[in-house]
């Protein structure tokens, strides 16, 4: 039997304590929850915390598959 090859999903997001923060265990509540759900679906997860402009650039260039923790701000609109 062949082992199932797992797809690696690149997840990118900004720091937004207490929900997302690389200093928190597992990156905080939201990254831990997101990773758990994706892993249960058979994905490997690689999470990066970056400034918003870099998150958007990575998505546009295709090097990030998932944006973590999107919320509205006037600055982004």
Secondary structure by P-SEA (a helix, b strand, c coil): cccbbbbbbbbbbcccccccccccccccaaaaaaaaaaaaabbbbbbbbbcaaaaaaaaaacccccccccccccccc
